[in-house]
Amino acid sequence: MAKADAWGAPGGTGFERREAGSDGLAGNARLIAEPAYRRLLAAEPLLRRSIPALIIIFLVVIAALRFLSLMNERDDVERDAKAILSLAAGQLASSISVDANLASTPGAMQDLLEGISRQGAMGRSHVLAVTDSAFKIVAVTPQSTGWEGRSLDAIAQGGQPLFMFGDRAGVMEVSIGGQDWYAALSLANGRNGAAAALVPRDAVFDTWRKTVSLNVTLFVLTAGVLIIILYAYFGQAARAQTADRIYLEAHQRIDMALVRGRCGLWDWDMVRGKMYWSRSMYDMLGYEPCDTMLSFGEVDGIIHPEDGDLFQLANRIVAREIDHIDQVFRMRHADGQWVWMRARAQVIDPEAPEIQLIGIAVDVTEQRHLALRSEAADLRLRTAIENINESFVLWDSAQRLIMCNSKYQQDNGLSDRDVMPGASRAVLENRMLAFASERRLANTNGQQGGVTFERQLADGRWLQVNELRTRDGGTVSVGSDITQIKLHQEKLVDSERR
């Protein structure tokens, strides 16, 4: 079919020539999804490249921030632990210096240690000890350490500055039993005694290590979730591309089938007054396919005014009087000719507030012309049968009447009501006028020659009826008036007798 620009079609200014898109959508879905879908398609390559980098940057930033935060927290924990040790050692030394009788009072020194141990933020891992001038431990808490009576400088390795400078040495790391400890020592009574506070390094950072483990676990889980989301995104993107390709291929197949079947798809949005046509619909009418939805007036403008009013039909659908249509009408082709179309459509959801009508339109021009030619040929055949001098009747394979002429009715005394198509032959023969006589004539052609009867009607006329079988099992009967032949034969017989 030759394509024509609808601008040149009579009354078809609404059908503009447009370039068909080549993106992932086609048809009505493309019209509905745009322009958001076009923006998504344009941004998708950038997103596919940037999202992995953004996730990696996000994870690196989170890891760096948490690392710095944990290291600051570690410094705070260490600083607080050292401050507690310094305060505890200083308080214990001050108590010893104030009360000189503590050393001579049995159990008083141990009570002092336990009292200070219960104060402040000291835990079970902290050790408080009091020594004499030779740094021999005279009291310690908790006593389970077994340090009492031992030399503190022998127990704590690497703490010589503590024993020399006391408070001025600050808190130092020492080694006790192969483990690292924090230790603070304060001299009392002019170096006649000393107070020491110690805590294992592992005990100081035990809570911090749990916090680190929790943060690492959360980071790994977060990274895992993001990786799963990233995988799901790429999987969904790949599946979306596959779905778009499958949809496009299916749409092309359907469109090809519609083109070959001379059909077109209609999707009519009654609320907005817009209509979508498939590509095959434009092809049938010779217009260039249009990517935009057609308005109600544009479609109504190319429908023949004698074949119905599209506005009236739309009003009946909106008023819920009908929920489907099945009509035949003419539509203007791009070259100005009229094309017969049969439209069948159904409302998708009659209960929905927005009425959507979808269906197909079939080009029935050839069928229409064929029907007209068949009707004309049938009319000529009936006219010819009616105008012949012989009676004619045609029965189908079930011996039901197909057609007959008025000569057959007159010869058999049948009315128009009797010879309705489909009437049974047995019923009609019962209604016929009785024959005065009837005899079957011999047929030299056998069964293929049919059957021949001579019948004398009640009015005295003679008929010779020839019945022949048709290929489909029916019967055709032709009755010829042989009255003159019979009269001539009688005259010959009379003349011979004389």
C-alpha positions as CSV (number, residue, x, y, z in Angstrom):
1,M,0.0,0.0,0.0
2,A,1.4,3.3,-1.0
3,K,2.1,5.6,1.9
4,A,0.8,9.2,1.8
5,D,1.3,12.0,4.2
6,A,-2.0,12.7,6.0
7,W,-1.5,16.4,5.6
8,G,-2.5,15.8,2.0
9,A,-5.5,13.6,2.9
10,P,-8.9,15.2,2.7
11,G,-9.9,16.4,6.2
12,G,-6.9,14.5,7.7
13,T,-4.7,17.3,9.0
14,G,-4.5,15.7,12.4
15,F,-2.3,12.8,11.1
16,E,1.2,14.2,11.0
17,R,4.2,12.5,9.7
18,R,6.6,11.5,12.5
19,E,9.7,9.5,12.8
20,A,9.3,6.2,14.6
21,G,11.4,5.8,17.7
22,S,13.8,3.0,18.2
23,D,14.0,2.8,22.0
24,G,12.9,-0.1,24.1
25,L,9.2,0.5,24.1
26,A,6.7,0.6,21.3
27,G,3.0,1.1,20.8
28,N,0.6,2.3,23.5
29,A,3.1,1.5,26.3
30,R,5.6,3.9,24.8
31,L,3.0,6.7,24.7
32,I,2.0,6.1,28.3
33,A,5.6,5.8,29.7
34,E,7.1,8.9,28.0
35,P,8.7,11.2,28.8
36,A,9.8,9.6,32.1
37,Y,11.0,6.5,30.3
38,R,13.1,8.4,27.9
39,R,14.8,10.3,30.7
40,L,15.4,6.9,32.4
41,L,16.9,5.5,29.2
42,A,19.2,8.5,28.8
43,A,20.4,8.3,32.5
44,E,20.8,4.5,32.6
45,P,24.3,4.3,31.1
46,L,25.5,7.0,33.5
47,L,23.9,5.2,36.5
48,R,25.4,1.9,35.5
49,R,28.9,3.4,35.5
50,S,28.5,5.7,38.6
51,I,26.5,3.5,41.0
52,P,29.4,1.0,41.7
53,A,31.9,3.9,42.1
54,L,29.5,5.7,44.5
55,I,29.0,2.6,46.6
56,I,32.7,2.0,46.8
57,I,33.3,5.7,47.8
58,F,30.5,5.5,50.3
59,L,32.0,2.4,51.9
60,V,35.5,3.9,52.0
61,V,34.2,7.1,53.6
62,I,32.2,5.2,56.2
63,A,35.2,3.0,57.0
64,A,37.5,5.9,57.3
65,L,35.1,7.9,59.5
66,R,34.5,4.9,61.8
67,F,38.3,4.1,61.9
68,L,39.1,7.7,63.0
69,S,36.2,7.6,65.5
70,L,37.3,4.3,67.0
71,M,40.9,5.5,67.3
72,N,39.8,8.7,69.0
73,E,37.6,6.6,71.3
74,R,40.7,4.4,72.1
75,D,42.7,7.5,73.0
76,D,39.9,8.6,75.3
77,V,39.8,5.2,77.0
78,E,43.5,5.2,77.5
79,R,43.6,8.7,78.8
80,D,40.7,8.0,81.2
81,A,42.3,4.8,82.4
82,K,45.6,6.6,83.1
83,A,43.8,9.5,84.9
84,I,42.0,7.0,87.1
85,L,45.3,5.3,88.0
86,S,47.0,8.6,88.8
87,L,44.1,9.8,90.9
88,A,43.9,6.5,92.8
89,A,47.7,6.4,93.5
90,G,47.7,10.0,94.6
91,Q,44.7,9.6,96.9
92,L,46.2,6.5,98.4
93,A,49.5,8.2,99.0
94,S,47.8,11.2,100.5
95,S,45.8,9.0,102.9
96,I,49.0,7.3,104.0
97,S,50.8,10.6,104.6
98,V,48.0,12.1,106.6
99,D,47.6,9.1,109.0
100,A,51.0,7.8,110.0
101,N,49.5,5.2,112.3
102,L,48.0,3.2,109.4
103,A,51.0,1.0,109.0
104,S,51.0,0.1,112.7
105,T,47.3,-0.6,112.9
106,P,46.5,-4.2,112.0
107,G,44.0,-4.4,109.0
108,A,43.7,-0.6,108.7
109,M,45.8,-0.5,105.6
110,Q,43.8,-3.2,103.9
111,D,40.6,-1.5,104.8
112,L,41.9,1.7,103.2
113,L,42.8,-0.1,100.0
114,E,39.4,-1.7,99.7
115,G,37.6,1.6,100.5
116,I,39.5,3.5,97.7
117,S,39.0,0.5,95.3
118,R,35.2,0.8,95.8
119,Q,35.3,4.5,95.0
120,G,35.4,6.1,91.6
121,A,35.5,4.1,88.3
122,M,37.8,1.4,89.3
123,G,36.9,-2.1,88.3
124,R,37.7,-5.7,89.4
125,S,40.9,-5.6,87.2
126,H,42.4,-2.7,89.0
127,V,45.1,-3.5,91.6
128,L,46.0,-1.1,94.5
129,A,49.2,-1.7,96.5
130,V,51.1,0.0,99.4
131,T,54.8,-0.5,99.8
132,D,57.5,0.4,102.3
133,S,60.6,2.4,101.5
134,A,62.2,-0.6,99.8
135,F,59.1,-1.0,97.6
136,K,58.1,-4.2,99.4
137,I,54.3,-4.7,99.2
138,V,52.8,-4.5,102.7
139,A,49.1,-4.4,101.5
140,V,47.4,-5.2,98.2
141,T,43.8,-5.4,96.9
142,P,42.6,-7.7,95.6
143,Q,44.5,-10.1,97.8
144,S,44.1,-12.9,95.2
145,T,47.0,-11.5,93.3
146,G,49.4,-13.0,95.9
147,W,51.7,-10.0,95.7
148,E,51.8,-9.2,99.4
149,G,55.4,-9.5,100.8
150,R,57.0,-9.3,97.4
151,S,59.0,-6.5,95.9
152,L,57.0,-4.3,93.5
153,D,60.0,-3.4,91.4
154,A,60.6,-7.2,90.9
155,I,57.0,-7.7,89.8
156,A,56.7,-4.8,87.5
157,Q,59.4,-5.0,84.8
158,G,60.4,-1.8,82.9
159,G,59.0,0.6,85.5
160,Q,62.2,2.0,86.9
161,P,61.3,5.7,86.3
162,L,58.2,5.1,88.5
163,F,60.3,4.0,91.5
164,M,62.8,6.9,91.0
165,F,60.4,9.8,90.3
166,G,57.0,8.7,91.5
167,D,54.2,11.0,90.4
168,R,56.5,12.9,88.1
169,A,57.0,9.7,86.0
170,G,53.2,9.7,85.3
171,V,51.5,6.5,84.1
172,M,53.8,4.0,82.4
173,E,53.4,0.7,80.7
174,V,55.1,-2.1,82.6
175,S,55.3,-5.9,82.0
176,I,53.9,-8.2,84.7
177,G,53.9,-11.9,84.1
178,G,54.4,-11.4,80.4
179,Q,51.4,-9.1,80.1
180,D,51.3,-5.3,79.5
181,W,50.0,-3.3,82.4
182,Y,49.4,0.4,83.1
183,A,51.0,1.5,86.4
184,A,51.0,4.7,88.4
185,L,53.1,5.2,91.6
186,S,53.0,8.0,94.2
187,L,55.7,8.4,96.9
188,A,54.6,9.1,100.5
189,N,56.3,10.3,103.7
190,G,59.5,11.4,102.1
191,R,60.0,8.1,100.2
192,N,59.3,6.1,103.4
193,G,56.5,4.4,101.5
194,A,54.7,4.3,98.2
195,A,51.2,3.8,96.8
196,A,50.7,2.1,93.4
197,A,47.7,1.6,91.1
198,L,47.9,-0.9,88.3
199,V,45.5,-2.3,85.7
200,P,46.0,-4.8,82.8
201,R,46.2,-3.2,79.4
202,D,43.8,-5.8,78.0
203,A,41.2,-5.0,80.7
204,V,41.4,-1.3,79.8
205,F,40.6,-1.9,76.1
206,D,38.2,-4.8,76.5
207,T,35.1,-2.7,76.0
208,W,36.7,-0.8,73.2
209,R,37.6,-4.1,71.4
210,K,33.9,-5.2,71.6
211,T,32.9,-1.8,70.1
212,V,35.4,-2.4,67.3
213,S,34.0,-5.9,66.7
214,L,30.5,-4.5,66.6
215,N,31.4,-1.8,64.2
216,V,33.3,-4.2,61.9
217,T,30.3,-6.5,61.9
218,L,27.9,-3.7,61.1
219,F,30.3,-2.4,58.3
220,V,30.6,-5.9,56.8
221,L,26.8,-6.3,56.9
222,T,26.3,-2.8,55.4
223,A,28.8,-3.6,52.6
224,G,27.1,-6.9,52.0
225,V,23.7,-5.4,51.8
226,L,24.9,-2.7,49.4
227,I,26.7,-5.3,47.3
228,I,23.4,-7.4,47.2
229,I,21.5,-4.2,46.2
230,L,24.1,-3.5,43.6
231,Y,23.8,-7.0,42.2
232,A,20.0,-6.8,42.3
233,Y,20.1,-3.4,40.5
234,F,22.3,-4.8,37.7
235,G,20.2,-7.9,37.6
236,Q,17.0,-5.9,37.4
237,A,18.5,-3.6,34.8
238,A,19.5,-6.6,32.7
239,R,16.1,-8.2,33.1
240,A,14.4,-4.9,32.2
241,Q,16.4,-4.7,29.0
242,T,15.5,-8.3,28.3
243,A,11.8,-7.6,29.0
244,D,12.0,-4.5,26.8
245,R,13.5,-6.6,24.0
246,I,11.0,-9.4,24.4
247,Y,8.1,-6.8,24.5
248,L,9.4,-5.1,21.4
249,E,9.8,-8.4,19.5
250,A,6.3,-9.5,20.6
251,H,4.9,-6.1,19.6
252,Q,6.5,-6.4,16.2
253,R,5.2,-9.9,15.7
254,I,1.7,-8.8,16.8
255,D,1.9,-5.8,14.5
256,M,3.1,-8.0,11.6
257,A,0.2,-10.4,12.2
258,L,-2.2,-7.4,12.3
259,V,-0.8,-6.1,9.0
260,R,-1.0,-9.5,7.3
261,G,-4.5,-10.0,8.7
262,R,-5.6,-6.5,7.6
263,C,-6.5,-5.7,11.2
264,G,-5.8,-2.7,13.3
265,L,-5.7,-2.3,17.1
266,W,-7.7,0.5,18.8
267,D,-7.3,1.7,22.4
268,W,-9.8,4.4,23.2
269,D,-9.4,6.5,26.4
270,M,-13.0,7.8,26.7
271,V,-12.2,10.2,29.6
272,R,-9.4,12.0,27.8
273,G,-10.9,11.7,24.4
274,K,-7.7,10.1,23.0
275,M,-7.2,7.1,20.8
276,Y,-4.2,4.9,20.1
277,W,-3.9,3.1,16.8
278,S,-1.5,0.3,16.0
279,R,0.9,0.7,13.1
280,S,-1.2,-1.7,11.0
281,M,-4.2,0.7,11.4
282,Y,-2.2,3.5,9.7
283,D,-1.0,1.1,7.0
284,M,-4.5,0.0,6.2
285,L,-5.5,3.7,5.7
286,G,-2.3,4.7,4.0
287,Y,-1.2,7.2,6.6
288,E,2.3,7.5,8.1
289,P,2.4,6.0,11.6
290,C,2.1,8.6,14.4
291,D,3.8,8.4,17.8
292,T,1.2,10.5,19.5
293,M,-2.3,9.5,20.5
294,L,-5.1,10.8,18.2
295,S,-7.8,13.1,19.3
296,F,-11.5,12.1,19.1
297,G,-12.2,14.7,16.5
298,E,-9.4,13.6,14.2
299,V,-10.7,10.0,14.0
300,D,-14.3,11.2,13.6
301,G,-13.2,13.5,10.7
302,I,-12.3,10.5,8.5
303,I,-15.4,8.4,9.2
304,H,-18.1,8.6,6.5
305,P,-21.0,10.8,7.8
306,E,-23.6,8.3,6.5
307,D,-22.3,5.4,8.6
308,G,-23.1,6.6,12.1
309,D,-22.1,9.3,14.6
310,L,-19.0,8.6,16.6
311,F,-20.0,11.2,19.2
312,Q,-23.3,9.5,19.8
313,L,-21.6,6.2,20.2
314,A,-19.2,7.7,22.7
315,N,-22.0,9.2,24.7
316,R,-23.8,5.8,24.9
317,I,-20.6,4.2,26.2
318,V,-20.0,6.9,28.8
319,A,-23.6,6.7,29.9
320,R,-23.1,2.9,30.5
321,E,-25.8,2.0,28.0
322,I,-23.5,-0.3,26.2
323,D,-20.2,-1.9,27.0
324,H,-19.1,-3.1,23.6
325,I,-19.4,-2.1,19.9
326,D,-19.6,-4.1,16.7
327,Q,-20.2,-1.8,13.7
328,V,-19.3,-1.5,10.1
329,F,-18.4,1.9,8.7
330,R,-16.3,3.6,6.0
331,M,-13.1,5.5,6.7
332,R,-11.3,7.8,4.3
333,H,-8.1,6.4,2.9
334,A,-5.1,8.7,2.4
335,D,-5.8,8.7,-1.4
336,G,-9.4,9.8,-0.8
337,Q,-11.1,6.5,-1.3
338,W,-13.4,4.9,1.3
339,V,-12.3,1.8,3.1
340,W,-14.9,-0.4,4.7
341,M,-14.0,-1.3,8.3
342,R,-15.6,-3.5,10.9
343,A,-14.8,-2.4,14.4
344,R,-15.3,-4.6,17.4
345,A,-14.3,-3.3,20.9
346,Q,-15.1,-4.0,24.5
347,V,-14.9,-1.9,27.7
348,I,-12.0,-3.2,29.7
349,D,-13.6,-2.6,33.1
350,P,-17.3,-1.4,33.1
351,E,-17.1,-0.6,36.8
352,A,-13.9,1.6,36.6
353,P,-14.4,5.3,36.9
354,E,-12.2,5.9,33.8
355,I,-13.7,4.0,30.8
356,Q,-11.1,2.4,28.5
357,L,-12.3,0.8,25.3
358,I,-10.0,-1.7,23.4
359,G,-10.7,-3.7,20.3
360,I,-9.7,-4.3,16.7
361,A,-10.8,-2.9,13.3
362,V,-10.8,-5.2,10.3
363,D,-10.6,-4.1,6.7
364,V,-13.7,-5.7,5.1
365,T,-13.6,-3.8,1.8
366,E,-12.9,-7.0,-0.2
367,Q,-15.6,-8.9,1.6
368,R,-18.0,-6.1,1.1
369,H,-17.3,-5.9,-2.6
370,L,-17.4,-9.7,-2.8
371,A,-20.8,-9.7,-1.1
372,L,-22.1,-7.0,-3.4
373,R,-20.9,-9.0,-6.4
374,S,-22.4,-12.2,-5.0
375,E,-25.6,-10.4,-4.4
376,A,-25.7,-9.1,-7.9
377,A,-24.9,-12.5,-9.3
378,D,-27.5,-14.1,-7.1
379,L,-30.0,-11.5,-8.3
380,R,-29.2,-12.1,-11.9
381,L,-29.5,-15.9,-11.4
382,R,-32.9,-15.5,-9.6
383,T,-34.1,-13.2,-12.4
384,A,-33.0,-15.7,-15.1
385,I,-34.7,-18.6,-13.2
386,E,-37.8,-16.6,-12.7
387,N,-38.1,-15.6,-16.4
388,I,-37.7,-19.1,-17.9
389,N,-40.8,-20.9,-19.1
390,E,-40.0,-24.1,-17.1
391,S,-40.8,-24.6,-13.5
392,F,-37.6,-24.8,-11.4
393,V,-36.9,-26.0,-7.8
394,L,-33.7,-26.7,-5.9
395,W,-33.5,-28.9,-2.8
396,D,-30.4,-29.4,-0.5
397,S,-29.0,-32.7,0.6
398,A,-31.5,-32.9,3.4
399,Q,-34.4,-32.3,1.0
400,R,-35.1,-28.8,2.2
401,L,-36.1,-26.0,-0.1
402,I,-33.4,-23.7,-1.3
403,M,-35.2,-21.8,-4.0
404,C,-37.9,-22.1,-6.7
405,N,-39.6,-19.8,-9.3
406,S,-43.2,-18.6,-9.5
407,K,-43.8,-21.1,-12.4
408,Y,-43.2,-24.0,-9.9
409,Q,-45.6,-22.3,-7.5
410,Q,-48.3,-22.0,-10.1
411,D,-48.0,-25.5,-11.4
412,N,-48.3,-27.0,-7.9
413,G,-50.7,-24.5,-6.3
414,L,-48.3,-23.2,-3.6
415,S,-48.4,-19.8,-2.0
416,D,-45.4,-17.5,-1.2
417,R,-45.7,-18.5,2.4
418,D,-45.4,-22.2,1.6
419,V,-42.1,-21.8,-0.4
420,M,-40.1,-20.2,2.3
421,P,-36.4,-21.4,2.2
422,G,-35.8,-24.3,4.4
423,A,-39.2,-25.8,4.0
424,S,-39.3,-29.6,4.0
425,R,-40.0,-31.3,0.6
426,A,-42.3,-33.8,2.2
427,V,-44.4,-31.0,3.7
428,L,-44.6,-29.2,0.4
429,E,-45.6,-32.3,-1.5
430,N,-48.5,-32.8,0.9
431,R,-49.6,-29.2,0.2
432,M,-49.4,-29.5,-3.6
433,L,-52.4,-30.0,-5.9
434,A,-53.0,-33.7,-6.7
435,F,-51.8,-34.8,-10.1
436,A,-54.3,-36.2,-12.5
437,S,-51.8,-38.8,-13.5
438,E,-48.0,-39.5,-13.1
439,R,-45.7,-42.0,-14.6
440,R,-41.9,-42.5,-14.6
441,L,-40.2,-42.6,-17.9
442,A,-37.3,-44.9,-18.7
443,N,-33.8,-43.2,-18.6
444,T,-31.3,-44.6,-21.1
445,N,-28.4,-42.8,-19.2
446,G,-28.9,-44.9,-16.1
447,Q,-28.7,-43.4,-12.6
448,Q,-26.4,-40.6,-13.7
449,G,-29.1,-39.3,-16.0
450,G,-31.5,-38.6,-13.1
451,V,-35.2,-39.3,-13.0
452,T,-37.9,-38.2,-15.5
453,F,-41.6,-38.0,-14.8
454,E,-44.6,-37.2,-16.9
455,R,-47.3,-35.6,-14.9
456,Q,-50.8,-34.4,-15.9
457,L,-52.0,-31.5,-13.7
458,A,-55.5,-31.1,-12.5
459,D,-56.1,-28.4,-15.1
460,G,-55.2,-30.8,-17.9
461,R,-51.7,-29.6,-18.7
462,W,-48.9,-32.0,-19.1
463,L,-45.4,-31.5,-17.5
464,Q,-42.2,-33.4,-18.0
465,V,-40.1,-33.2,-14.8
466,N,-36.4,-34.0,-14.9
467,E,-34.7,-34.4,-11.5
468,L,-30.9,-34.4,-11.3
469,R,-28.6,-34.9,-8.4
470,T,-26.1,-32.1,-7.6
471,R,-22.5,-32.8,-6.4
472,D,-23.4,-31.8,-2.8
473,G,-26.2,-34.4,-2.6
474,G,-29.0,-31.9,-3.4
475,T,-31.7,-32.2,-6.1
476,V,-32.6,-29.9,-8.9
477,S,-36.0,-30.3,-10.7
478,V,-37.0,-28.7,-14.0
479,G,-40.5,-29.1,-15.3
480,S,-41.2,-28.4,-19.0
481,D,-44.7,-27.9,-20.4
482,I,-45.4,-30.7,-22.9
483,T,-49.1,-30.1,-23.3
484,Q,-48.9,-29.3,-27.0
485,I,-46.7,-32.3,-27.6
486,K,-49.2,-34.6,-25.9
487,L,-52.1,-33.0,-27.9
488,H,-50.2,-33.5,-31.2
489,Q,-49.5,-37.1,-30.2
490,E,-53.2,-37.6,-29.6
491,K,-54.1,-36.2,-33.0
492,L,-51.6,-38.5,-34.7
493,V,-53.1,-41.5,-32.9
494,D,-56.6,-40.4,-33.9
495,S,-55.6,-39.9,-37.5
496,E,-53.9,-43.4,-37.6
497,R,-57.1,-45.0,-36.3
498,R,-59.2,-43.4,-39.0
